[in-house]
Amino acid sequence: MPNLTLYTYWRSSASHRVRIALGYKGLTYDPVYVNLLEGEQRKDEYKQTNPMGHLPCLVIDGVKYVESTAIIELLEELYPEPALLPKKPEDRARVRALVQIVNSGIQPLQNLVVLDRIGEDKEKRLDWLRHFITRGLTAWEALASRYAEETGQKGPFAYGATFTAADAVLIPQLYTARRFGIDLSPYPTILRMDEATKDLPFVKAAYPDAQPDAKP
Ligand SMILES: N[C@@H](CCC(=O)N[C@@H](CS)C(=O)NCC(=O)O)C(=O)O
């Protein structure tokens, strides 16, 4: 078994993705907690771990890996079973597109480093967050429905009958959406995925509120 260390924060959605992927593959890790609200990610000490000052970072046998989707792909290549990507290239491309809607179309816009540029005004920050999360989830739902029609798949997961990287990335985004009071009722595919995954043991174990560094 490799020696794994994860730099993580309970409410970091990118860390949450990697916690899910590790749990899905049955891999255990030692956590290192980095408090985002206290700005620990911006200190020089952490920037030697990730020069962007972002979580997560996964250390495998002493080697540091950053960027959650690159980490998930690495885990998939090192530990192919159970798989997080389908076998067919066309299906893999679709799963990766669903991942990227969240990874590049939503999450960067909700990041603390972006919100801090908007200013201290809480209402302004909330309005920004709700706008971009809603925009991204609306696109995600439309794309997933199109894929379901093209492939004849009926779920219950984000892409078809098995859990994939698309679920691992969407689940943390839903946590954030709920946290900011976004109405998920217009998204039947997303809600179906949520229902199918919420009680899976590795999903529950990765949940922000279940982390030892969670604040009540
Ligand atoms: N694309 C990066 C995004 C990482 C990222 O933005 N992490 C957030 C937490 S979810 C962070 O560390 N933010 C620190 C900040 O905004 O200061 C990834 O997927 O790993």
The ligand as an SDF file (V2000), in Angstrom:
LIG
                    3D

 20 19  0  0  0  0  0  0  0  0999 V2000
   -8.4530   23.6730   -9.7440 N   0  0  0  0  0  0  0  0  0  0  0  0
   -8.0570   23.4700   -8.3800 C   0  0  0  0  0  0  0  0  0  0  0  0
   -8.8700   24.3650   -7.5050 C   0  0  0  0  0  0  0  0  0  0  0  0
   -8.3960   24.3150   -6.0890 C   0  0  0  0  0  0  0  0  0  0  0  0
   -9.0730   25.3540   -5.2270 C   0  0  0  0  0  0  0  0  0  0  0  0
   -9.5520   26.3670   -5.7220 O   0  0  0  0  0  0  0  0  0  0  0  0
   -9.1240   25.0890   -3.9300 N   0  0  0  0  0  0  0  0  0  0  0  0
   -9.7540   26.0160   -3.0240 C   0  0  0  0  0  0  0  0  0  0  0  0
  -10.5750   25.2710   -1.9970 C   0  0  0  0  0  0  0  0  0  0  0  0
  -11.8630   24.3330   -2.7710 S   0  0  0  0  0  0  0  0  0  0  0  0
   -8.7190   26.8050   -2.2720 C   0  0  0  0  0  0  0  0  0  0  0  0
   -7.7680   26.2510   -1.7870 O   0  0  0  0  0  0  0  0  0  0  0  0
   -8.9150   28.1320   -2.1740 N   0  0  0  0  0  0  0  0  0  0  0  0
   -8.0300   28.9550   -1.4570 C   0  0  0  0  0  0  0  0  0  0  0  0
   -8.3080   30.4220   -1.6410 C   0  0  0  0  0  0  0  0  0  0  0  0
   -9.2240   30.7790   -2.3770 O   0  0  0  0  0  0  0  0  0  0  0  0
   -7.6000   31.1970   -1.0180 O   0  0  0  0  0  0  0  0  0  0  0  0
   -8.2490   22.0040   -8.0010 C   0  0  0  0  0  0  0  0  0  0  0  0
   -9.1560   21.3850   -8.5580 O   0  0  0  0  0  0  0  0  0  0  0  0
   -7.4900   21.4750   -7.1860 O   0  0  0  0  0  0  0  0  0  0  0  0
  1  2  1  0
  2  3  1  0
  2 18  1  0
  3  4  1  0
  4  5  1  0
  5  6  2  0
  5  7  1  0
  7  8  1  0
  8  9  1  0
  8 11  1  0
  9 10  1  0
 11 12  2  0
 11 13  1  0
 13 14  1  0
 14 15  1  0
 15 16  2  0
 15 17  1  0
 18 19  2  0
 18 20  1  0
M  END
$$$$
